[in-house]
Every structure is written in structure tokens, then in C-alpha cells.
């Protein structure tokens, strides 16, 4: 999650010029928005992986059921992101894209936030699943 948090913070600052806040907001407002959105990204990531582990994983994960959990996590995060982009742009009008933001026609969602929820979770899993595993000692308790 540390990797995901840092990666999302970097991504939020990197794609900020694709939003109107880049032109209309002060430096403080832009920084607040990036940090605020990163907090939301962390909550989305935690929710997506927990839901995926609950529905698609098992007690032996990540040794077993690795692929379904990774795919589920990306799918849940992506689905929420597409919904959130629609809700906050079309309904709440909480933020807006600049003309620079590439739009995915069928979804009417920005390409950058969609890629964010494909690239970062996959990179996070690649990073985390590449770390060495410390074997657990079996502990027996005499009753």
C-alpha cells in the first residue's frame, strides 16, 4: 500500500494539468486537491483489494488464486473510478477536464484516471508479489 500511495500521489500531481483546476486554482488549492485525491485513491485501493480477496481469494493467497485477485482488484478499482469520474464531472460538477484530457468515447471518462487504475494496481502487485516471502513457523498450542 505504501507503493500504491506514493505512486498515486505522483500520478495525481502529474495529471493535474489535464483538469481545469490547473488553470483556475491557486498553488495551495492544487496541492490540497492532489493530496485529497490521493487519500481517496488509497481508500479505493484498499476497498478494491479487500473486496477482491473476500470474493476471489482464499487463505493460501498469494500462493493460490493470484490472478483472479489481481484482475478483480483492478476491475473493482476501475469500475469505481469510472463511476466517480461520471458522478463528479456530469452530476456534481465538482471538477472538470481541460481540452487536453483525452476522453474515452463510450465511457466519457478521462484516459488518465482510467490508466491510473490499471497501471498503478498492476505495478503495486508486481512490486509486492516480487518481495521475498518470510516463511511462517507453525505454532502448536497444547490445550
Rosetta silent file (secondary structure, phi, psi, omega in degrees, C-alpha in Angstrom):
SEQUENCE: XXXXXXXXXXXXXXXXXXXXXXXXXXXXXXXXXXXXXXXXXXXXXXXXXXXXXXXXXXXXXXXXXXXXXXXXXXXXXXXXXXXXXXXXXXXXXXXXXXXXXXXXXXXXXXXXXXXXXXXXXXXXXXXXXXXXXXXXXXXXXXX
SCORE:     score description
SCORE:     0.000 S_00000001
   1 L     0.000  -29.520  176.435    0.000    0.000    0.000 S_00000001
   2 H   -60.827  -44.656  177.478    2.958    2.292    0.559 S_00000001
   3 H   -60.572  -46.848 -178.435    3.944    1.895   -3.075 S_00000001
   4 H   -61.773  -40.991  179.677    0.349    2.494   -4.220 S_00000001
   5 H   -63.003  -49.034 -178.831    0.063    5.635   -2.057 S_00000001
   6 H   -65.353  -43.091 -179.809    3.278    7.181   -3.375 S_00000001
   7 H   -62.509  -40.799  178.512    2.516    6.191   -6.981 S_00000001
   8 H   -67.598  -38.346  177.482   -0.969    7.722   -6.767 S_00000001
   9 H   -61.456  -45.395  177.886    0.388   10.940   -5.264 S_00000001
  10 H   -61.649  -44.908 -178.966    2.874   11.247   -8.130 S_00000001
  11 H   -63.223  -42.385 -179.274    0.135   10.437  -10.682 S_00000001
  12 H   -59.876  -43.828  177.838   -2.247   12.987   -9.162 S_00000001
  13 H   -68.827  -37.714 -177.149    0.322   15.763   -9.495 S_00000001
  14 H   -66.745  -36.739 -177.882    1.373   14.580  -12.973 S_00000001
  15 H   -97.844    4.479  177.860   -2.127   14.646  -14.457 S_00000001
  16 H   -56.179  -35.296  178.172   -3.311   17.793  -12.661 S_00000001
  17 H   -63.847  -10.253  178.948   -2.645   19.913  -15.821 S_00000001
  18 H   -86.515   -4.287  179.521   -5.418   17.903  -17.516 S_00000001
  19 E  -110.377  153.913 -178.189   -8.019   19.386  -15.136 S_00000001
  20 L   -65.195  -24.481  178.566   -9.378   22.941  -15.110 S_00000001
  21 H   -56.379  -29.500  179.372   -8.130   23.412  -11.545 S_00000001
  22 H   -59.292  -35.248 -179.461   -4.652   23.710  -13.052 S_00000001
  23 H   -91.005  -30.291 -172.138   -5.691   26.997  -14.682 S_00000001
  24 H  -102.436  -20.854 -173.709   -8.122   28.299  -12.073 S_00000001
  25 L   -91.300  156.825  173.041   -6.707   27.128   -8.743 S_00000001
  26 L   -78.817  169.733  177.872   -4.001   28.564   -6.549 S_00000001
  27 H   -58.637  -41.160  179.279   -0.898   26.510   -5.750 S_00000001
  28 H   -63.678  -40.447  178.570   -2.423   25.681   -2.362 S_00000001
  29 H   -66.714  -38.039  178.972   -5.689   24.507   -3.932 S_00000001
  30 H   -67.111  -44.738  178.549   -3.820   22.328   -6.425 S_00000001
  31 H   -62.602  -46.061  179.165   -1.680   20.763   -3.690 S_00000001
  32 H   -58.940  -44.744 -178.790   -4.740   20.193   -1.496 S_00000001
  33 H   -61.462  -43.681 -179.104   -6.623   18.572   -4.407 S_00000001
  34 H   -65.039  -43.073  179.963   -3.743   16.222   -5.227 S_00000001
  35 H   -69.020  -42.669  178.121   -3.294   15.158   -1.594 S_00000001
  36 H   -59.979  -47.338 -179.791   -7.063   14.857   -1.065 S_00000001
  37 H   -65.028  -35.178  176.826   -7.448   12.742   -4.210 S_00000001
  38 H   -63.711  -40.009  174.936   -4.527   10.564   -3.157 S_00000001
  39 H   -58.419  -43.369  175.969   -6.334    9.871    0.115 S_00000001
  40 H   -64.027  -39.630  178.395   -9.350    8.780   -1.903 S_00000001
  41 H   -60.649  -40.389  179.264   -7.126    6.659   -4.137 S_00000001
  42 H   -64.204  -43.491  178.354   -5.767    4.849   -1.079 S_00000001
  43 H   -64.270  -40.412  177.514   -9.301    4.144    0.164 S_00000001
  44 H   -62.882  -45.472 -178.926  -10.344    2.895   -3.285 S_00000001
  45 H   -62.482  -45.495  178.365   -7.274    0.643   -3.481 S_00000001
  46 H   -61.768  -44.600  179.408   -7.860   -0.792   -0.009 S_00000001
  47 H   -63.582  -43.373 -177.550  -11.541   -1.400   -0.738 S_00000001
  48 H   -64.793  -43.525 -178.972  -10.824   -2.976   -4.123 S_00000001
  49 H   -72.013  -37.395  178.682   -8.217   -5.403   -2.817 S_00000001
  50 H   -65.960  -42.979  177.845  -10.251   -6.356    0.255 S_00000001
  51 H   -63.065  -42.777  179.611  -13.355   -6.999   -1.854 S_00000001
  52 H   -64.987  -43.431  177.653  -11.303   -8.979   -4.344 S_00000001
  53 H   -63.177  -41.165 -179.121   -9.634  -11.044   -1.610 S_00000001
  54 H   -65.343  -45.133 -175.850  -13.002  -11.712    0.032 S_00000001
  55 H   -84.317  -32.485 -169.290  -14.747  -12.737   -3.193 S_00000001
  56 H  -120.683  -13.369 -176.752  -11.914  -14.300   -5.194 S_00000001
  57 L   -93.979 -174.704  171.988   -9.083  -15.204   -2.827 S_00000001
  58 L  -150.478 -179.142 -175.401   -8.545  -17.911   -0.270 S_00000001
  59 L   -64.852  -16.943 -179.121   -6.427  -18.495    2.822 S_00000001
  60 L   -95.062    4.113  179.812   -3.406  -19.511    0.749 S_00000001
  61 L   -65.164  137.486   13.856   -3.279  -16.256   -1.197 S_00000001
  62 L   -94.788    4.169  178.252   -0.951  -15.125   -2.758 S_00000001
  63 L   -64.573  -33.214  178.173    0.383  -18.640   -3.363 S_00000001
  64 L  -121.876  156.104  174.013   -3.022  -19.549   -4.817 S_00000001
  65 L    60.397   27.645 -179.167   -5.673  -17.529   -6.676 S_00000001
  66 H   -62.430  -51.194 -175.856   -3.199  -14.773   -7.510 S_00000001
  67 H   -61.035  -48.993  179.400   -4.548  -13.998  -10.988 S_00000001
  68 H   -60.610  -37.015 -179.987   -8.254  -13.727  -10.023 S_00000001
  69 H   -68.046  -42.488  178.618   -7.435  -11.437   -7.088 S_00000001
  70 H   -63.541  -48.490 -179.657   -5.264   -9.139   -9.222 S_00000001
  71 H   -62.491  -43.583  178.744   -7.863   -8.966  -12.015 S_00000001
  72 H   -61.415  -43.485 -179.778  -10.662   -8.425   -9.504 S_00000001
  73 H   -61.456  -46.329  178.566   -8.779   -5.646   -7.739 S_00000001
  74 H   -63.477  -43.717 -178.381   -8.108   -3.798  -10.991 S_00000001
  75 H   -63.979  -44.468  179.743  -11.708   -4.317  -12.147 S_00000001
  76 H   -65.252  -44.064  178.834  -13.255   -3.079   -8.882 S_00000001
  77 H   -63.864  -41.102  179.620  -10.947   -0.047   -8.732 S_00000001
  78 H   -66.927  -43.472  179.451  -11.568    0.753  -12.381 S_00000001
  79 H   -61.352  -44.404  179.191  -15.348    0.399  -12.052 S_00000001
  80 H   -65.190  -40.639 -178.836  -15.435    2.748   -9.070 S_00000001
  81 H   -63.085  -44.098  179.144  -13.172    5.250  -10.814 S_00000001
  82 H   -63.223  -43.331  176.707  -15.326    5.362  -13.943 S_00000001
  83 H   -60.885  -46.166 -177.456  -18.435    5.832  -11.778 S_00000001
  84 H   -64.612  -41.376  177.455  -16.725    8.534   -9.698 S_00000001
  85 H   -60.276  -46.579  178.486  -15.491   10.416  -12.760 S_00000001
  86 H   -60.744  -49.033 -177.827  -19.025   10.403  -14.197 S_00000001
  87 H   -60.192  -46.386 -174.710  -20.597   11.430  -10.886 S_00000001
  88 H   -80.914  -20.382  177.939  -18.151   14.255  -10.175 S_00000001
  89 H   -95.374  -48.625 -174.320  -17.975   15.637  -13.708 S_00000001
  90 H   -84.520  -43.217 -172.618  -21.509   15.184  -15.026 S_00000001
  91 H   -93.211  -60.740 -177.247  -23.718   15.255  -11.920 S_00000001
  92 L   -77.980  -24.845 -175.106  -21.915   17.106   -9.105 S_00000001
  93 L    52.780   42.669 -179.479  -19.688   19.141  -11.405 S_00000001
  94 L   -77.054  -27.036  174.428  -17.042   19.011   -8.664 S_00000001
  95 L  -149.765  169.024 -178.126  -14.240   19.059  -11.228 S_00000001
  96 L  -144.502  151.207  176.134  -13.814   19.368  -14.974 S_00000001
  97 E   -84.779  148.970  167.507  -11.410   18.237  -17.644 S_00000001
  98 L   -83.708  171.304  177.764   -9.456   20.627  -19.803 S_00000001
  99 L   -64.199  -18.568 -179.847   -9.418   20.131  -23.561 S_00000001
 100 L   -71.200  -22.862 -176.971   -6.028   18.443  -23.095 S_00000001
 101 L   -72.585  119.383  173.163   -7.588   15.401  -21.375 S_00000001
 102 L   -68.624  133.717 -177.891   -8.095   12.535  -23.813 S_00000001
 103 E  -106.965  136.179  174.235  -11.647   11.199  -23.370 S_00000001
 104 E   -83.631  113.341 -169.190  -12.651    7.558  -23.815 S_00000001
 105 L   -53.552  -51.481 -174.935  -15.726    7.956  -26.063 S_00000001
 106 L   -67.000  -36.220 -176.177  -18.022    5.186  -24.806 S_00000001
 107 L   -88.129  -21.407 -172.015  -17.260    5.860  -21.138 S_00000001
 108 L    54.341   34.114  178.261  -16.985    9.662  -21.322 S_00000001
 109 E  -115.181  152.422  178.124  -14.173    9.286  -18.795 S_00000001
 110 E   -69.501  144.094  179.692  -10.702   10.733  -18.982 S_00000001
 111 H   -65.405  -38.303 -176.377   -7.950    8.449  -20.189 S_00000001
 112 H   -62.397  -49.571  178.192   -5.559    9.469  -17.424 S_00000001
 113 H   -66.485  -30.456  177.145   -7.695    8.391  -14.431 S_00000001
 114 H   -67.726  -46.406  177.549   -8.624    5.157  -16.227 S_00000001
 115 H   -63.014  -34.836  178.818   -4.967    4.360  -16.915 S_00000001
 116 H   -56.343  -39.205 -176.416   -4.150    5.285  -13.318 S_00000001
 117 H   -90.405    7.268  168.506   -6.390    2.446  -12.112 S_00000001
 118 H  -107.490  -50.969 -173.552   -4.812   -0.058  -14.470 S_00000001
 119 H   -67.515  -50.987 -173.446   -1.133    0.882  -14.262 S_00000001
 120 H   -67.426  -46.468  177.453   -0.718    1.582  -10.535 S_00000001
 121 H   -61.474  -40.861  179.145   -2.510   -1.506   -9.152 S_00000001
 122 H   -64.039  -42.106  177.438   -0.670   -3.775  -11.588 S_00000001
 123 H   -65.698  -38.275  178.263    2.664   -2.163  -10.705 S_00000001
 124 H   -63.394  -43.973  176.641    1.789   -2.420   -6.997 S_00000001
 125 H   -64.963  -41.340  179.319    1.042   -6.127   -7.283 S_00000001
 126 H   -59.769  -44.024  178.719    4.197   -6.662   -9.329 S_00000001
 127 H   -64.952  -51.633 -175.112    6.207   -4.904   -6.641 S_00000001
 128 H   -67.347  -40.837 -177.797    4.512   -6.619   -3.685 S_00000001
 129 H   -77.510  -11.339  175.875    4.440  -10.112   -5.162 S_00000001
 130 L   -88.474  -10.072  179.149    8.099   -9.803   -6.100 S_00000001
 131 L   -72.095  147.167  178.521    9.162   -9.262   -2.495 S_00000001
 132 L   -65.555  143.168  179.597   10.682  -12.256   -0.713 S_00000001
 133 L   -95.042  131.292  176.714    8.259  -14.191    1.447 S_00000001
 134 L   -89.947  118.857 -178.249    9.262  -14.894    5.020 S_00000001
 135 L   -65.326  143.060  178.355    8.158  -18.418    5.876 S_00000001
 136 L   -87.608  144.581  173.025    5.906  -18.734    8.880 S_00000001
 137 L   -85.676  137.486  174.917    6.718  -21.038   11.743 S_00000001
 138 L   -78.969  131.172  179.285    3.982  -23.419   12.669 S_00000001
 139 L  -116.190  127.170  175.743    2.966  -22.974   16.250 S_00000001
 140 L  -109.148  138.779 -178.662    1.082  -25.650   18.071 S_00000001
 141 L  -112.331  124.528  175.886   -0.739  -24.859   21.238 S_00000001
 142 L   -84.212  128.507 -178.589   -1.253  -27.568   23.815 S_00000001
 143 L   -95.236    0.000    0.000   -4.629  -27.282   25.408 S_00000001
